[in-house]
């Protein structure tokens, strides 16, 4: 594995921290500025972090609906199926946890879908914000419900 590089970008949903080596490893909302969990800002970016920043900027400008760099994260076979199901949700649309569980092969695994979403390290690029409650409610999102609502409203307004 190559050195993990880091780049930050300002976005309408706050600061995003992008971590890449030869793959996109993580996108964090509001990365900490100091302390043990703070990213090493001395590492700087690489060509992949620059590409991800560019694609995210296009997304926030309403010019991009699909990301080119969707390297599958690590995880169990079920988690990987869930993340693949998330990628299949069209831009500007939503699916329920139950629909994702069915698409991933286990219609009773709604909570496991929630946990797989929670472990999605590359939010926005793998659109876990498009998963909602069966009743249409806005349920958990690692970046915060306010960011989830903003992302969904942004996509709906751009897809009209």
GROMACS elastic network, one bead per residue, 0.5 to 0.9 nm:
[ bonds ]
;  ai    aj funct       b0    kb
    1     4     6  0.83287   500
    1    21     6  0.72062   500
    1    22     6  0.74887   500
    2     5     6  0.88347   500
    2    21     6  0.54544   500
    2    22     6  0.65664   500
    3    20     6  0.83074   500
    3    21     6  0.57668   500
    3    22     6  0.85882   500
    3    43     6  0.86172   500
    4    19     6  0.64292   500
    4    20     6  0.54814   500
    4    22     6  0.83997   500
    4    25     6  0.84480   500
    4    43     6  0.76943   500
    4    45     6  0.87644   500
    5    18     6  0.81011   500
    5    19     6  0.56223   500
    5    20     6  0.52665   500
    5    21     6  0.59226   500
    5    40     6  0.87884   500
    5    41     6  0.88093   500
    5    43     6  0.55344   500
    5    44     6  0.57322   500
    5    45     6  0.50235   500
    5    46     6  0.62176   500
    5    48     6  0.89271   500
    5    49     6  0.73634   500
    6    17     6  0.69011   500
    6    18     6  0.55947   500
    6    20     6  0.65681   500
    6    21     6  0.88476   500
    6    39     6  0.74963   500
    6    40     6  0.74614   500
    6    41     6  0.66215   500
    6    42     6  0.83059   500
    6    43     6  0.60234   500
    6    44     6  0.52237   500
    6    46     6  0.77724   500
    6    49     6  0.69674   500
    7    16     6  0.83675   500
    7    17     6  0.59027   500
    7    18     6  0.52396   500
    7    19     6  0.67753   500
    7    20     6  0.86907   500
    7    41     6  0.75452   500
    7    43     6  0.83913   500
    7    44     6  0.59448   500
    7    46     6  0.82252   500
    7    49     6  0.62289   500
    7    50     6  0.76835   500
    7    53     6  0.80801   500
    8    15     6  0.67296   500
    8    16     6  0.55857   500
    8    18     6  0.60696   500
    8    19     6  0.89190   500
    8    31     6  0.86840   500
    8    41     6  0.86888   500
    8    45     6  0.86310   500
    8    49     6  0.89138   500
    8    53     6  0.81053   500
    9    14     6  0.84696   500
    9    15     6  0.56788   500
    9    16     6  0.53266   500
    9    17     6  0.66814   500
    9    18     6  0.80014   500
    9    53     6  0.67901   500
    9    57     6  0.87555   500
   10    13     6  0.80711   500
   10    14     6  0.59323   500
   10    16     6  0.63183   500
   11    14     6  0.51287   500
   11    15     6  0.58566   500
   11    16     6  0.69386   500
   11    56     6  0.85150   500
   11    57     6  0.76798   500
   11    60     6  0.74016   500
   12    15     6  0.82601   500
   12    60     6  0.73934   500
   12   147     6  0.89332   500
   12   150     6  0.85595   500
   13    16     6  0.82011   500
   13    29     6  0.80112   500
   13    30     6  0.88612   500
   13   143     6  0.88393   500
   13   146     6  0.85402   500
   13   147     6  0.58077   500
   13   150     6  0.74520   500
   13   151     6  0.80753   500
   14    29     6  0.68204   500
   14    30     6  0.61221   500
   14   147     6  0.86989   500
   15    28     6  0.82948   500
   15    29     6  0.61118   500
   15    31     6  0.71548   500
   16    27     6  0.64871   500
   16    28     6  0.55190   500
   16    30     6  0.57537   500
   16    31     6  0.68697   500
   17    26     6  0.77898   500
   17    27     6  0.54884   500
   17    29     6  0.65447   500
   17    30     6  0.70791   500
   17    31     6  0.59353   500
   17    39     6  0.83098   500
   18    24     6  0.77135   500
   18    25     6  0.78870   500
   18    26     6  0.59673   500
   18    28     6  0.66472   500
   18    45     6  0.85128   500
   18    49     6  0.63069   500
   18    52     6  0.76637   500
   18    53     6  0.77213   500
   18   122     6  0.87002   500
   19    23     6  0.87016   500
   19    24     6  0.63223   500
   19    25     6  0.55144   500
   19    26     6  0.50612   500
   19    27     6  0.63284   500
   19    28     6  0.83554   500
   19    45     6  0.82088   500
   19    49     6  0.69109   500
   20    23     6  0.54771   500
   20    25     6  0.52129   500
   20    26     6  0.70653   500
   20    27     6  0.89937   500
   20    45     6  0.79814   500
   20    46     6  0.77081   500
   20    48     6  0.66108   500
   20    49     6  0.59769   500
   21    24     6  0.67343   500
   21    25     6  0.72724   500
   21    46     6  0.78697   500
   21    48     6  0.75842   500
   21    49     6  0.83953   500
   22    25     6  0.87458   500
   22    48     6  0.73657   500
   23    48     6  0.75603   500
   23    69     6  0.78609   500
   23    70     6  0.85740   500
   23    71     6  0.62832   500
   24    27     6  0.80068   500
   24    48     6  0.74739   500
   24    49     6  0.76608   500
   24    52     6  0.80476   500
   24    69     6  0.70879   500
   24    70     6  0.74624   500
   24    71     6  0.64502   500
   24    72     6  0.88735   500
   24    73     6  0.85389   500
   24   122     6  0.74354   500
   25    71     6  0.81777   500
   25    73     6  0.71634   500
   25   121     6  0.67765   500
   25   122     6  0.68397   500
   26    73     6  0.89108   500
   26   120     6  0.85229   500
   26   123     6  0.79467   500
   27   121     6  0.62291   500
   27   123     6  0.61509   500
   27   124     6  0.82222   500
   27   125     6  0.85178   500
   28    31     6  0.59265   500
   28   121     6  0.76537   500
   28   122     6  0.76073   500
   28   123     6  0.76770   500
   28   143     6  0.80208   500
   29   123     6  0.87553   500
   29   142     6  0.83473   500
   29   143     6  0.57845   500
   30    33     6  0.86405   500
   30   143     6  0.83463   500
   31    37     6  0.83212   500
   31    38     6  0.66156   500
   31    39     6  0.72584   500
   32    35     6  0.73429   500
   32    36     6  0.89809   500
   32    37     6  0.66376   500
   32    39     6  0.73232   500
   33    37     6  0.85977   500
   33    38     6  0.55482   500
   33    39     6  0.76678   500
   34    37     6  0.72912   500
   34    38     6  0.50141   500
   34    39     6  0.80803   500
   35    38     6  0.54412   500
   35    39     6  0.89472   500
   36    39     6  0.83714   500
   38    41     6  0.84118   500
   39    42     6  0.87185   500
   39    43     6  0.87237   500
   40    43     6  0.58880   500
   40    44     6  0.83044   500
   41    44     6  0.61112   500
   45    48     6  0.77396   500
   45    49     6  0.55114   500
   45    50     6  0.66988   500
   46    49     6  0.53516   500
   46    50     6  0.63004   500
   46    51     6  0.86869   500
   47    50     6  0.51234   500
   47    51     6  0.61951   500
   47    52     6  0.87419   500
   48    52     6  0.61537   500
   48    53     6  0.85474   500
   48    69     6  0.87638   500
   49    52     6  0.50699   500
   49    53     6  0.61201   500
   49    54     6  0.85579   500
   50    53     6  0.51150   500
   50    54     6  0.61683   500
   50    55     6  0.86690   500
   51    54     6  0.50722   500
   51    55     6  0.61990   500
   51    56     6  0.85899   500
   51    69     6  0.87343   500
   52    55     6  0.50825   500
   52    56     6  0.60434   500
   52    57     6  0.84964   500
   52    67     6  0.84096   500
   52    68     6  0.87029   500
   52    69     6  0.75289   500
   52   125     6  0.89691   500
   53    56     6  0.50987   500
   53    57     6  0.61049   500
   53    58     6  0.86339   500
   54    57     6  0.51301   500
   54    58     6  0.63143   500
   54    59     6  0.86822   500
   55    58     6  0.50234   500
   55    59     6  0.61685   500
   55    60     6  0.87107   500
   55    63     6  0.89889   500
   55    64     6  0.70972   500
   55    66     6  0.89248   500
   55    67     6  0.67889   500
   55    68     6  0.81648   500
   56    60     6  0.61933   500
   56    61     6  0.85317   500
   56    64     6  0.80368   500
   56    67     6  0.82750   500
   56   124     6  0.83602   500
   56   125     6  0.81607   500
   57    60     6  0.51493   500
   57    61     6  0.61665   500
   57    62     6  0.86883   500
   57    63     6  0.85870   500
   57    64     6  0.86092   500
   58    61     6  0.50048   500
   58    62     6  0.62744   500
   58    63     6  0.50006   500
   58    64     6  0.53038   500
   58    65     6  0.86933   500
   59    62     6  0.51436   500
   59    63     6  0.55959   500
   59    65     6  0.63766   500
   59    66     6  0.82421   500
   59    67     6  0.85596   500
   59   155     6  0.88952   500
   60    63     6  0.75026   500
   60    64     6  0.79027   500
   60   151     6  0.88200   500
   60   154     6  0.79164   500
   60   155     6  0.89741   500
   61    64     6  0.77353   500
   61   158     6  0.88833   500
   62    65     6  0.75590   500
   62   154     6  0.78423   500
   62   155     6  0.75614   500
   62   157     6  0.87600   500
   62   158     6  0.56256   500
   62   159     6  0.84112   500
   63   158     6  0.83817   500
   64    67     6  0.73741   500
   65    90     6  0.85327   500
   65    91     6  0.58601   500
   65    92     6  0.86179   500
   65   155     6  0.82379   500
   65   159     6  0.88881   500
   66    87     6  0.88486   500
   66    90     6  0.89764   500
   66    91     6  0.76294   500
   66   125     6  0.77825   500
   67    70     6  0.65397   500
   67   125     6  0.60099   500
   67   126     6  0.83974   500
   68   125     6  0.88175   500
   69   125     6  0.78817   500
   70    73     6  0.86166   500
   70    87     6  0.86906   500
   70   122     6  0.84427   500
   70   125     6  0.66238   500
   70   126     6  0.69060   500
   72    75     6  0.89177   500
   72    80     6  0.71569   500
   72    83     6  0.77133   500
   72    84     6  0.80467   500
   72   126     6  0.89097   500
   73    80     6  0.73921   500
   73    83     6  0.84011   500
   73   120     6  0.74847   500
   73   121     6  0.71047   500
   73   122     6  0.79984   500
   74    79     6  0.84515   500
   74    80     6  0.74649   500
   75    78     6  0.78996   500
   75    79     6  0.56660   500
   75    80     6  0.61287   500
   75   116     6  0.84845   500
   75   119     6  0.86278   500
   76    79     6  0.51011   500
   76    80     6  0.62392   500
   76    81     6  0.86615   500
   77    80     6  0.51896   500
   77    81     6  0.63091   500
   77    82     6  0.87413   500
   78    81     6  0.50438   500
   78    82     6  0.62084   500
   78    83     6  0.86888   500
   78   104     6  0.68705   500
   78   105     6  0.82404   500
   78   106     6  0.89128   500
   78   112     6  0.85574   500
   78   113     6  0.86094   500
   78   116     6  0.82556   500
   79    82     6  0.50209   500
   79    83     6  0.62268   500
   79    84     6  0.86032   500
   79   104     6  0.85083   500
   79   112     6  0.81427   500
   79   113     6  0.74746   500
   79   115     6  0.84528   500
   79   116     6  0.52170   500
   79   117     6  0.82210   500
   79   119     6  0.85574   500
   79   120     6  0.87909   500
   80    83     6  0.50920   500
   80    84     6  0.61469   500
   80    85     6  0.85610   500
   80   104     6  0.87148   500
   80   116     6  0.82411   500
   81    84     6  0.50357   500
   81    85     6  0.61369   500
   81    86     6  0.86711   500
   81   103     6  0.80922   500
   81   104     6  0.51561   500
   81   105     6  0.80847   500
   82    86     6  0.62895   500
   82    87     6  0.88316   500
   82   100     6  0.65783   500
   82   101     6  0.71690   500
   82   103     6  0.76499   500
   82   104     6  0.53430   500
   82   105     6  0.89294   500
   82   113     6  0.64444   500
   82   116     6  0.67738   500
   82   117     6  0.77869   500
   83    87     6  0.64668   500
   83    88     6  0.88947   500
   83   104     6  0.87235   500
   83   113     6  0.89815   500
   83   116     6  0.74592   500
   83   117     6  0.74530   500
   83   120     6  0.74582   500
   83   126     6  0.69265   500
   83   127     6  0.85357   500
   83   128     6  0.79591   500
   84    87     6  0.51674   500
   84    88     6  0.66358   500
   84   104     6  0.82038   500
   84   126     6  0.83441   500
   85    88     6  0.51478   500
   85    89     6  0.69106   500
   85   100     6  0.62382   500
   85   101     6  0.87181   500
   85   103     6  0.62706   500
   85   104     6  0.64942   500
   86    89     6  0.54530   500
   86    90     6  0.88646   500
   86    95     6  0.85916   500
   86   100     6  0.73083   500
   86   117     6  0.87810   500
   86   126     6  0.64924   500
   86   127     6  0.59631   500
   86   128     6  0.61694   500
   86   130     6  0.76182   500
   86   131     6  0.78315   500
   87    90     6  0.77457   500
   87   125     6  0.84675   500
   87   126     6  0.58066   500
   87   127     6  0.64318   500
   87   128     6  0.84744   500
   89    92     6  0.84790   500
   89    93     6  0.65792   500
   89    94     6  0.67022   500
   89    95     6  0.70491   500
   89   127     6  0.78449   500
   89   130     6  0.72659   500
   89   131     6  0.87836   500
   90    93     6  0.55617   500
   90    94     6  0.77480   500
   90   130     6  0.88703   500
   91    94     6  0.83459   500
   91   127     6  0.86676   500
   91   130     6  0.84289   500
   91   152     6  0.89854   500
   91   155     6  0.64464   500
   91   156     6  0.80099   500
   91   159     6  0.75166   500
   92   130     6  0.79427   500
   92   152     6  0.65212   500
   92   153     6  0.80074   500
   92   154     6  0.80476   500
   92   157     6  0.80549   500
   92   158     6  0.78256   500
   92   159     6  0.61509   500
   92   160     6  0.89544   500
   93   130     6  0.66524   500
   93   152     6  0.79250   500
   93   155     6  0.80357   500
   93   156     6  0.74108   500
   94   129     6  0.82942   500
   94   131     6  0.56347   500
   94   132     6  0.66839   500
   94   136     6  0.89463   500
   94   152     6  0.82557   500
   95    98     6  0.80908   500
   95    99     6  0.60697   500
   95   100     6  0.67849   500
   95   130     6  0.63735   500
   95   131     6  0.50771   500
   95   132     6  0.61686   500
   95   133     6  0.82040   500
   95   134     6  0.81427   500
   95   136     6  0.89151   500
   96    99     6  0.51121   500
   96   100     6  0.63878   500
   96   101     6  0.85922   500
   96   110     6  0.88483   500
   96   130     6  0.83808   500
   96   131     6  0.53757   500
   96   133     6  0.52505   500
   96   135     6  0.81747   500
   96   136     6  0.75756   500
   97   100     6  0.51462   500
   97   101     6  0.61125   500
   97   102     6  0.86743   500
   97   109     6  0.85201   500
   97   110     6  0.53400   500
   97   111     6  0.78877   500
   97   113     6  0.62879   500
   97   114     6  0.69444   500
   97   131     6  0.60837   500
   97   132     6  0.63324   500
   97   133     6  0.61787   500
   97   134     6  0.67296   500
   98   102     6  0.61918   500
   98   103     6  0.85756   500
   98   106     6  0.89649   500
   98   107     6  0.61451   500
   98   108     6  0.73550   500
   98   109     6  0.74665   500
   98   110     6  0.52874   500
   98   111     6  0.89344   500
   98   113     6  0.81371   500
   98   133     6  0.82012   500
   98   134     6  0.68395   500
   99   102     6  0.51304   500
   99   103     6  0.61897   500
   99   104     6  0.85972   500
   99   107     6  0.74004   500
   99   110     6  0.85132   500
   99   134     6  0.83819   500
  100   104     6  0.60311   500
  100   105     6  0.86045   500
  100   106     6  0.88484   500
  100   107     6  0.79684   500
  100   109     6  0.89673   500
  100   110     6  0.77687   500
  100   113     6  0.70026   500
  100   131     6  0.79715   500
  101   104     6  0.50429   500
  101   105     6  0.63192   500
  101   106     6  0.53378   500
  101   108     6  0.67773   500
  101   109     6  0.55070   500
  101   110     6  0.55993   500
  101   111     6  0.87854   500
  101   112     6  0.80252   500
  101   113     6  0.60652   500
  102   105     6  0.51353   500
  102   106     6  0.52414   500
  102   108     6  0.77007   500
  102   109     6  0.81019   500
  102   110     6  0.87332   500
  103   106     6  0.75580   500
  103   107     6  0.77415   500
  104   107     6  0.78483   500
  104   109     6  0.89003   500
  104   113     6  0.86033   500
  105   109     6  0.87536   500
  106   109     6  0.55481   500
  106   110     6  0.83887   500
  107   110     6  0.70574   500
  108   111     6  0.82814   500
  108   112     6  0.88371   500
  109   112     6  0.51141   500
  109   113     6  0.62299   500
  109   114     6  0.87312   500
  110   113     6  0.50324   500
  110   114     6  0.63740   500
  110   115     6  0.88178   500
  111   115     6  0.63117   500
  111   116     6  0.86488   500
  112   116     6  0.61194   500
  112   117     6  0.84905   500
  113   116     6  0.50194   500
  113   117     6  0.60795   500
  113   118     6  0.84750   500
  114   117     6  0.50659   500
  114   118     6  0.61223   500
  114   119     6  0.86949   500
  114   131     6  0.88750   500
  114   140     6  0.81400   500
  115   119     6  0.62525   500
  115   120     6  0.87361   500
  116   119     6  0.50488   500
  116   120     6  0.62920   500
  117   120     6  0.51196   500
  117   121     6  0.87681   500
  117   123     6  0.88748   500
  117   128     6  0.57971   500
  117   129     6  0.86608   500
  117   131     6  0.85110   500
  117   141     6  0.81495   500
  117   142     6  0.85364   500
  118   121     6  0.81856   500
  118   128     6  0.83269   500
  118   140     6  0.82766   500
  118   141     6  0.71113   500
  118   142     6  0.62017   500
  119   122     6  0.89839   500
  119   142     6  0.87215   500
  120   123     6  0.62559   500
  120   126     6  0.75157   500
  120   128     6  0.73845   500
  120   142     6  0.89690   500
  121   126     6  0.85696   500
  122   125     6  0.58044   500
  122   126     6  0.59339   500
  122   127     6  0.83869   500
  122   128     6  0.89989   500
  123   126     6  0.54110   500
  123   127     6  0.59699   500
  123   128     6  0.63412   500
  123   129     6  0.75867   500
  123   142     6  0.85973   500
  123   143     6  0.85233   500
  124   128     6  0.69510   500
  124   129     6  0.70529   500
  124   151     6  0.82978   500
  125   128     6  0.86362   500
  126   129     6  0.86041   500
  127   130     6  0.57900   500
  127   131     6  0.80778   500
  128   131     6  0.57326   500
  128   141     6  0.79494   500
  128   148     6  0.88904   500
  129   132     6  0.77287   500
  129   141     6  0.67661   500
  129   147     6  0.85067   500
  129   148     6  0.53232   500
  129   149     6  0.81421   500
  129   151     6  0.71575   500
  129   152     6  0.71309   500
  130   148     6  0.79606   500
  130   151     6  0.85316   500
  130   152     6  0.68190   500
  131   138     6  0.83575   500
  131   139     6  0.82843   500
  132   135     6  0.80350   500
  132   136     6  0.59096   500
  132   137     6  0.59591   500
  132   138     6  0.54461   500
  132   139     6  0.59557   500
  132   140     6  0.84255   500
  133   136     6  0.50888   500
  133   138     6  0.62922   500
  133   139     6  0.60545   500
  134   137     6  0.71936   500
  136   139     6  0.88745   500
  138   141     6  0.85320   500
  138   145     6  0.68964   500
  138   148     6  0.78695   500
  138   149     6  0.75040   500
  139   145     6  0.71458   500
  140   143     6  0.88038   500
  140   144     6  0.71712   500
  140   145     6  0.64172   500
  140   148     6  0.86698   500
  141   144     6  0.51268   500
  141   145     6  0.56522   500
  141   146     6  0.88604   500
  141   147     6  0.80693   500
  141   148     6  0.64751   500
  142   145     6  0.80219   500
  142   148     6  0.88428   500
  143   146     6  0.80703   500
  143   147     6  0.61399   500
  143   148     6  0.72872   500
  144   147     6  0.54867   500
  144   148     6  0.65196   500
  144   149     6  0.88824   500
  145   149     6  0.61018   500
  145   150     6  0.85020   500
  146   149     6  0.52375   500
  146   150     6  0.61933   500
  146   151     6  0.87088   500
  147   151     6  0.60944   500
  147   152     6  0.85803   500
  148   151     6  0.52099   500
  148   152     6  0.62132   500
  148   153     6  0.85795   500
  149   152     6  0.52204   500
  149   153     6  0.60611   500
  149   154     6  0.84159   500
  150   153     6  0.51893   500
  150   154     6  0.59423   500
  150   155     6  0.85935   500
  151   154     6  0.50440   500
  151   155     6  0.62024   500
  151   156     6  0.86427   500
  152   155     6  0.52080   500
  152   156     6  0.61719   500
  152   157     6  0.85962   500
  153   156     6  0.50944   500
  153   157     6  0.60538   500
  153   158     6  0.85282   500
  154   157     6  0.52621   500
  154   158     6  0.61805   500
  154   159     6  0.86349   500
  155   158     6  0.51273   500
  155   159     6  0.60439   500
  155   160     6  0.88355   500
  156   159     6  0.52415   500
  156   160     6  0.65851   500
  157   160     6  0.57453   500
